[in-house]
Structure formats: structure tokens, C-alpha cells
């Protein structure tokens, strides 16, 4: 499957299950795979994709040990797409700041802070809770 080649892991959801994202014709999907299983992907609201980006930049999930781990350039493309697709002005501004911080080579916690601002609906949303809730709804846990 071509999507498997483009899939990038953010980190480990469980000991053997990685979660990440994959580009699609309409933007991005959230994907999960076991170490020996096929990629399962589903459409997700932007908050889940933003939460994945926060988790990557803040190292909130254990890293995926395989060669499918996301790189900063993968996240730059994802954040840029999220910025371009945002309909809320505050979220678009926060995503633009995050994109600039990535381009400027800022530290992960700086980028993560900008992304957390984009996620602030409702205020105080925990990225890991958003990721786990999506995985639960998708039957991936």
C-alpha cells in the first residue's frame, strides 16, 4: 500500500502500537500500526492532528524505534497544511507562529507551546487525552 510508505509515526501509543499520520488526497489521516501489522488509517478532526504534532515536539510519547518515525520536515508540512486549512483566525495565527518557529529551528517546547495555543479549544486540552480518545473511538486501543 502506498500509504504505508508515506506514513510517519509520532510515537508509541502502546508498547507495540505506533500512532502517526499519513498524507492523503484530502490532506492527512491519522494512522496506527502494530509492529507486525498493517497500517490502519482514519480521517480525524484537526485537533487530533494538532495534538499529534504537540506530542512530537514535546516528546510526550515514547519514540517509535523503527524507520517510520516522523522527521521535523514531515511535521513542518503537516503544520503548514493545518495552518492553510484553519477556519478559526486564532487557530490560524497560532499555527502560523508554530510554522515560523519550525522554520526558525526553535526548540521543541517553543513549537509545542505555539501548537498548544492552536489546540486551546477548550482551554487546557491535553494532547495525549485527545490522541487516546481518538484511538479509543477508532477501536485502536
Steps between C-alpha positions, in 0.01 A plus 500: 500500500640841402370658821727270703806656334386854580385422855694672778487398864475758775562250777383186674140488615568164672812285526459374144248736338620822337276794414571765241375655179492433129443744213185433300326652200295723731776592743606270783370191676592372843650153487596223736691180450631217711862403457396208280162619370361706215436872516149597605411861423196719559393857442531717809404848604786753491529495880627140484764590242604804705517281812729259313727790403508625862588148616788478250652838584465451876606134487183405689490147356778242501675514161430239236824303462444421133590682182147639471552772762396849397770758432478873554442560128197266514359703788573827319284383207222383734496825698507704179202309366312541830573875490373529145182306582418674831171689496538657844718813490653437843588144410643608165718760674628246754575250222681771301714574806573129536595474131733798538654349813566175313656691208715697744625182668349587838511244781226239517341650810466837320332339199292283732383811684385664177320182400340473845357848442348374175353209695353719774139406429395439768772672698727254675443218251755227563654377173547146631136482612390614154722237334387219730132595468530490120678163516224367729224625268681339206533167681879520502562445871 
